[in-house]
C-alpha cells in the first residue's frame, strides 16, 4: 500500500477577521503544547471527487471566518508563556491518494496505514511562529472512499472545542449556516489578567494540592527516567464488551456504603483497572510510589458555568497517587475511590486557586519542562506512572459533511508514549469501550493478558 501526498496549501478565512494578539488562559498555557491527531473515514460520496474537494475547501473558508483563531499562530512571551496571534495565516490542507480500498483495511485502529493519513508536525525544524494550529489531510482511496486526518493544537483548544469546529464545518459543508458560533473571549478564565496579590511558590504547603505541577515519582533506586525513555514502545487497542464493563463496575462497587451511593462511573473503574494492571505487569516493588494523571473538563464545574461553546482549553489535569502495593493488593474499589476523589475536588474554588497559583509564577516553563513532558513534546507518564484520558463524552460521532456519516473515527497513534492510555467508545450501537494503550514492548504482552484475565478472577 502506498499514499501519494500532494504539496500542501494554506486555507484562510473567507473574509476579513479581527487581527491582534489574543491572550491565552492558564489552562491553555499548562496543557499539552503539541497537536492532537484524529481521523475520520467515509464511504464513496455521491458527487465527483473534484466537487467534493471544492465543497470541503469552500466550506472550510466560511467556517474559519467564525473560528478565525485557528487560522492564527502561537508566539512566545516572557516567562515561558504563549499568546495567540490572530493573523489569518491559515490552516494547512493537504490532498493525498491511497492505492488501497477501505475494505482492505482490516482494523482501522491498528492499521499501519493510519499514520500516513494524518498530517504530522515537524516541531524540531519548524519555528513555533510558523507552525499551523490546524493541519488537515484529505485522502481519496482507490474505492472512492475518503478520509479526513485532523491534527489540531492542544495549546489553543481542547477536545470539546475542536469537535465544535469540526461539526460546524460539516454543517456548512452540507449547505447550512453556522448554528453555534464559538465563544472566543477567554477572559472568563481570566486570560491576560494581571497577577493576583496572593503569593504561592513551589515548596510551600499550598502547592501540595497541585500535584500535576510536581515531579512525578521515579522508579525506586533511580534518579530519573532517562534509561526508561530509550525503551521501545508499542500500541494495543483493548476492547471491552458491555458485559466486561459491567463486571468491572460490579467489582468496584461491591462495597458501596448504601443504596444512595451511585457508585463509580465507567471511566473511574476502567481507569482504576488499567492502573492496577500496569502496576502488576511493571513488576513494581510494593512500596513504589505511582501516580496517575486524570483529565477533567471544568465547564460545568465553574460557578457560573462557562459560556456555552466556550472556545479554548477548559480542562485540567489532576493526579491520584498511591503505592503499587496498595493499588494491587486492595480491591478494585480502592483505586477507583482514589480516582473519584481526585476528580471530585475540581470545583470553582479549586480552578480559581490553581489559576491564582500559576499567575504568581514568574516562569511557568518550570512546570512545562518537568518529567511529565517528553523531549518530543506531549505528556510523558513513564514507568511507574500513567495517564488515562477519556473521550467518552466527546461528540466525535455522526460528523456528516453532506455525503453520509463516518464509517469510523478514532485517534492517531504516532506520538503515543509509554503510559499513554485513552478510553474510547466502541461500536456505535453498543456500550462497549476501547482502551487505546501504549506501553514498553517488554510489558505489553503481559498487560494484555492480565487486563482481561483479572476481570474474570
VOGU-3710 file (C-alpha; in Angstrom, 3 decimals, decimal comma):
1> xxxxxxxxxx> 0,000/0,000/0,000  1,179/3,498/-0,805  -0,053/7,000/-0,029  0,821/9,739/-2,528  0,758/13,194/-0,946  0,451/16,422/-2,924  2,031/19,733/-1,831  0,008/21,393/0,935  -1,758/24,750/0,710  -2,840/27,307/3,302
11> xxxxxxxxxx> -6,584/27,904/3,589  -7,547/31,273/5,054  -10,809/32,684/6,434  -13,275/33,707/3,745  -13,375/37,361/4,813  -11,632/39,967/6,985  -11,462/38,949/10,642  -10,261/40,590/13,847  -6,485/40,736/13,998  -4,332/41,104/17,052
21> xxxxxxxxxx> -2,880/39,153/19,938  -5,300/37,014/21,911  -4,295/36,186/25,475  -4,367/32,529/26,465  -5,578/31,332/29,836  -3,546/29,370/32,343  -5,449/26,265/31,268  -4,076/26,806/27,764  -0,561/27,523/28,981  -0,030/24,415/31,073
31> xxxxxxxxxx> -1,708/21,760/28,948  -0,251/19,869/26,021  1,566/22,148/23,597  1,558/19,542/20,836  -1,096/18,736/18,211  -3,728/16,057/18,772  -4,465/13,751/15,797  -7,873/12,315/14,895  -9,131/10,579/11,754  -12,485/10,062/10,041
41> xxxxxxxxxx> -13,234/7,531/7,279  -16,106/7,958/4,809  -17,705/5,878/2,057  -17,611/6,979/-1,584  -19,513/10,274/-1,958  -22,368/10,692/-4,411  -20,659/13,642/-6,117  -17,483/13,550/-8,202  -14,210/13,948/-6,324  -13,467/17,412/-7,732
51> xxxxxxxxxx> -16,841/18,623/-6,474  -16,273/17,045/-3,068  -12,858/18,644/-2,675  -14,074/22,067/-3,801  -17,046/21,922/-1,423  -14,843/20,940/1,515  -12,433/23,812/0,868  -15,116/26,447/0,230  -16,995/25,493/3,404  -13,725/25,485/5,347
61> xxxxxxxxxx> -13,021/29,123/4,439  -16,550/30,070/5,513  -16,232/28,248/8,820  -12,807/29,756/9,542  -14,367/33,197/9,294  -16,181/32,378/12,551  -13,375/30,287/14,064  -10,583/32,638/12,978  -8,225/31,955/15,931  -7,499/28,558/14,324
71> xxxxxxxxxx> -6,004/30,368/11,333  -3,525/32,209/13,576  -0,164/31,280/15,055  1,320/30,952/18,535  4,041/33,277/19,757  6,327/33,171/22,790  6,090/35,559/25,728  8,464/36,042/28,679  8,220/33,501/31,450  7,538/30,543/29,178
81> xxxxxxxxxx> 4,061/31,759/28,309  2,316/31,775/24,947  -0,032/34,126/23,109  -2,216/33,570/20,066  -1,609/35,906/17,126  -4,823/36,178/15,126  -3,220/36,958/11,770  -5,175/34,766/9,314  -2,008/32,933/8,294  -4,246/29,963/7,512
91> xxxxxxxxxx> -4,687/26,275/8,213  -2,676/23,687/6,292  -4,587/21,471/3,869  -3,044/18,500/2,063  -4,618/16,299/-0,581  -3,487/12,680/-0,895  -4,301/9,416/-2,665  -4,092/5,876/-1,206  -3,826/2,960/-3,642  -5,927/0,646/-1,437
101> xxxxxxxxxx> -9,627/0,127/-0,831  -11,252/0,795/2,512  -12,366/-2,840/2,558  -8,690/-3,843/2,547  -8,146/-2,167/5,936  -8,866/-4,907/8,490  -8,779/-2,777/11,635  -8,798/0,991/11,303  -7,397/1,497/14,811  -4,354/-0,721/14,283
111> xxxxxxxxxx> -3,698/-0,306/10,573  -0,094/0,670/9,689  -1,672/2,939/7,098  -3,108/5,202/9,793  -0,042/7,356/10,364  0,188/8,129/6,626  -3,327/9,566/6,627  -2,835/12,188/9,335  -0,602/15,247/8,809  2,406/15,499/11,088
121> xxxxxxxxxx> 4,143/18,498/12,618  7,912/18,882/12,491  8,465/20,508/15,876  12,234/20,238/15,577  12,603/22,274/12,393  9,513/24,483/12,124  9,561/27,585/14,351  6,649/27,991/16,726  5,564/31,209/14,987  5,299/29,391/11,639
131> xxxxxxxxxx> 3,559/26,219/12,774  -0,121/25,967/11,725  -2,555/25,399/14,556  -4,718/23,146/12,389  -3,463/20,686/9,781  -5,813/18,668/7,583  -5,242/15,823/5,144  -7,973/14,675/2,776  -7,110/11,273/1,318  -9,014/9,588/-1,506
141> xxxxxxxxxx> -8,927/5,784/-1,613  -8,905/3,538/-4,655  -12,520/2,548/-3,993  -13,729/6,163/-3,989  -13,967/6,384/-0,203  -12,015/9,055/1,621  -10,585/10,013/4,972  -10,063/13,247/6,864  -6,932/13,453/9,011  -7,379/16,165/11,626
151> xxxxxxxxxx> -4,435/17,480/13,673  -5,081/20,446/15,996  -3,033/22,397/18,547  -3,911/21,494/22,124  -2,426/24,783/23,302  -5,345/26,543/21,603  -8,342/24,218/22,056  -9,391/21,079/23,893  -11,411/18,187/22,503  -14,820/19,792/23,011
161> xxxxxxxxxx> -13,773/22,941/21,158  -12,027/21,027/18,365  -15,149/18,973/17,712  -17,327/22,076/17,905  -15,327/23,460/14,982  -15,474/20,164/13,093  -19,240/19,795/13,498  -19,855/23,374/12,319  -17,573/22,843/9,306  -19,597/19,753/8,418
171> xxxxxxxxxx> -22,812/21,749/8,813  -21,588/24,485/6,457  -20,374/21,850/4,009  -23,944/20,496/3,900  -25,142/23,933/2,800  -26,353/25,198/6,183  -25,353/28,203/8,284  -23,103/28,100/11,360  -25,566/27,243/14,135  -23,432/27,860/17,227
181> xxxxxxxxxx> -20,649/30,436/16,829  -17,709/29,954/19,215  -17,422/31,996/22,403  -13,960/33,476/21,894  -13,491/35,669/24,984  -11,089/33,797/27,240  -11,392/36,441/29,948  -13,982/34,184/31,590  -10,922/32,162/32,648  -9,038/35,395/33,441
191> xxxxxxxxxx> -6,778/35,225/30,393  -4,495/38,240/30,320  -5,417/39,399/33,832  -2,661/40,902/35,921  -1,014/38,747/38,558  -3,142/38,406/41,727  -1,944/39,533/45,127  -1,851/36,053/46,651  1,684/34,650/46,734  2,294/30,947/46,301
201> xxxxxxxxxx> 5,549/29,289/45,349  6,838/25,803/44,723  7,932/24,357/48,017  5,120/25,847/50,090  2,446/23,692/51,653  -0,116/25,182/49,268  1,438/23,536/46,240  0,763/20,070/47,630  -2,780/20,249/46,258  -1,410/20,852/42,735
211> xxxxxxxxxx> 0,437/17,574/42,240  0,206/17,984/38,465  2,970/20,588/38,780  5,260/18,475/40,940  7,803/15,977/39,605  6,177/12,533/39,335  7,585/9,512/41,164  10,560/7,739/39,610  11,465/4,090/39,930  12,957/3,229/43,297
221> xxxxxxxxxx> 16,743/3,424/43,139  16,782/5,637/40,024  17,257/9,395/39,909  15,273/9,868/36,693  13,708/8,181/33,663  16,465/8,676/31,072  17,098/4,961/30,612  13,393/4,189/30,536  12,833/6,701/27,736  15,092/4,703/25,426
231> xxxxxxxxxx> 12,846/1,641/25,632  10,770/0,685/22,580  7,014/1,179/22,923  4,062/-0,483/21,221  0,342/0,227/20,785  -2,600/-2,055/21,554  -6,340/-1,460/21,250  -8,036/-3,412/24,037  -11,756/-3,898/23,508  -14,151/-4,172/26,423
241> xxxxxxxxxx> -17,629/-5,503/25,710  -20,583/-4,118/27,617  -20,555/-7,325/29,662  -16,916/-6,862/30,687  -17,508/-3,217/31,606  -20,451/-4,279/33,768  -18,302/-6,889/35,521  -15,679/-4,242/36,315  -18,290/-1,863/37,708  -19,777/-4,618/39,838
251> xxxxxxxxxx> -16,318/-5,475/41,202  -15,568/-1,845/42,048  -18,997/-1,216/43,574  -19,125/-4,338/45,764  -18,635/-2,334/48,949  -20,961/0,603/48,386  -21,961/2,164/51,674  -25,708/2,368/50,862  -28,210/2,284/48,019  -27,977/6,069/47,611
261> xxxxxxxxxx> -24,302/5,736/46,740  -24,339/5,894/42,944  -21,049/4,056/42,777  -18,232/4,570/40,340  -18,529/5,638/36,713  -17,316/3,591/33,750  -14,332/5,893/33,400  -13,365/5,575/37,065  -13,453/1,777/37,143  -11,784/1,213/33,754
271> xxxxxxxxxx> -9,074/3,717/34,678  -8,570/2,042/38,074  -8,377/-1,365/36,378  -5,787/-0,010/33,945  -3,733/1,436/36,819  -3,795/-1,843/38,772  -2,877/-3,868/35,697  0,051/-1,578/34,861  1,359/-1,846/38,429  1,203/-5,641/38,190
281> xxxxxxxxxx> 2,972/-6,123/34,865  5,614/-3,480/35,518  6,722/-5,618/38,491  6,848/-2,632/40,815  8,032/-3,030/44,394  5,148/-2,815/46,901  6,481/0,443/48,384  6,969/2,045/44,930  5,029/5,358/44,654  2,934/5,602/41,499
291> xxxxxxxxxx> 0,817/8,408/40,068  -1,937/8,581/37,500  -2,880/11,690/35,515  -6,608/12,341/35,057  -8,059/14,975/32,723  -11,132/16,882/33,993  -13,446/19,173/31,992  -14,248/22,209/34,153  -17,003/23,787/32,012  -19,871/22,706/34,251
301> xxxxxxxxxx> -17,786/22,807/37,430  -17,344/26,583/37,395  -19,762/28,951/39,142  -21,335/30,166/36,964  -20,612/27,510/34,313  -18,517/28,625/31,372  -20,498/30,086/28,465  -21,920/27,581/26,017  -19,468/26,833/23,184  -16,515/28,354/25,053
311> xxxxxxxxxx> -13,636/28,018/22,588  -10,339/27,161/24,235  -8,996/24,789/26,847  -11,377/24,173/29,719  -9,664/21,093/31,063  -7,029/20,471/33,683  -5,077/17,501/34,951  -5,375/16,175/38,461  -3,250/13,448/39,971  -4,140/10,408/42,052
321> xxxxxxxxxx> -1,297/8,753/43,937  -0,607/5,597/45,896  1,925/2,833/46,255  1,981/-0,106/43,878  1,419/-2,468/46,791  -1,778/-0,842/47,978  -3,135/-0,379/44,441  -2,590/-4,072/43,612  -3,452/-5,718/46,942  -6,708/-3,853/47,591
331> xxxxxxxxxx> -9,996/-4,480/45,738  -10,697/-2,522/42,567  -12,878/-0,103/44,512  -9,783/1,190/46,360  -8,064/2,536/43,232  -11,454/3,667/41,896  -12,028/5,757/45,025  -8,652/7,469/44,666  -9,555/8,449/41,113  -13,033/9,598/42,110
341> xxxxxxxxxx> -11,645/11,741/44,948  -9,165/13,430/42,604  -11,945/14,284/40,147  -14,440/15,482/42,747  -12,069/18,054/44,228  -12,271/20,029/40,976  -14,789/22,809/41,570  -14,902/26,562/41,017  -12,761/27,284/44,075  -10,117/24,728/43,064
351> xxxxxxxxxx> -9,874/26,021/39,480  -9,688/29,654/40,623  -6,997/28,925/43,202  -4,974/26,997/40,632  -5,186/29,926/38,225  -4,014/32,223/41,058  -1,138/29,884/41,771  0,011/29,889/38,143  -0,378/33,639/37,722  2,012/34,109/40,632
361> xxxxxxxxxx> 4,768/32,168/38,878  7,290/34,346/37,092  8,227/31,460/34,817  5,751/28,664/34,114  8,178/26,794/31,862  9,437/25,073/35,017  6,129/23,217/35,014  6,115/22,528/31,303  9,676/21,148/31,437  9,102/18,618/34,228
371> xxxxxxxxxx> 9,367/14,906/33,570  5,715/14,794/32,649  6,859/16,209/29,312  8,985/14,251/26,853  11,801/15,625/24,723  9,479/15,290/21,729  6,619/17,150/23,389  3,422/15,863/24,968  2,814/14,079/28,266  5,349/11,514/29,407
381> xxxxxxxxxx> 3,857/9,329/32,104  6,772/6,862/32,080  7,001/3,864/34,431  5,879/3,843/37,264  3,205/6,388/36,247  0,500/6,650/33,619  -2,240/8,922/32,335  -5,714/7,852/31,252  -7,744/10,304/29,174  -11,427/9,814/28,386
391> xxxxxxxxxx> -13,001/10,637/25,033  -16,281/9,077/26,141  -18,161/12,379/26,362  -16,719/13,986/23,232  -19,242/14,404/20,373  -16,988/12,604/17,910  -19,586/10,551/16,070  -22,094/11,487/13,384  -19,969/14,087/11,555  -21,676/14,344/8,151
401> xxxxxxxxxx> -20,157/16,625/5,521  -23,067/16,012/3,173  -22,299/12,535/1,872  -23,174/10,456/4,918  -21,827/9,886/8,415  -18,387/8,455/9,001  -17,693/4,750/8,743  -15,212/5,041/11,582  -13,476/7,651/13,700  -10,607/7,305/16,140
411> xxxxxxxxxx> -7,360/8,794/17,428  -3,998/8,876/15,726  -1,282/6,911/17,475  2,047/8,099/16,041  3,084/10,246/19,017  1,845/7,960/21,799  4,341/7,401/24,606  4,773/4,890/27,415  1,953/5,228/29,916  -0,437/6,944/27,484
421> xxxxxxxxxx> -3,950/5,487/27,712  -7,116/6,699/26,019  -10,650/5,400/26,638  -12,938/5,498/23,604  -16,455/4,437/22,801  -16,623/1,146/20,943  -19,120/0,270/18,242  -21,762/2,966/17,893  -24,758/0,743/18,611  -23,282/-0,809/21,772
431> xxxxxxxxxx> -21,964/0,284/25,141  -18,592/-1,311/24,541  -15,335/0,556/25,127  -11,848/0,565/23,646  -8,764/1,257/25,757  -6,018/2,572/23,473  -2,834/1,582/25,288  0,832/2,445/24,878  3,479/0,650/26,917  7,006/-0,600/26,526
441> xxxxxxxxxx> 7,219/-3,723/24,392  8,590/-5,659/27,367  5,345/-5,028/29,288  2,597/-5,126/26,652  2,142/-8,895/26,243  1,633/-9,389/29,977  -0,527/-6,266/30,182  -2,997/-7,602/27,602  -3,158/-10,988/29,333  -3,647/-9,626/32,855
451> xxxxxxx> -6,023/-6,875/31,677  -8,615/-9,463/30,607  -7,736/-12,286/32,972  -8,165/-10,242/36,138  -11,686/-9,157/35,116  -12,813/-12,790/35,341  -10,929/-13,605/38,568
//
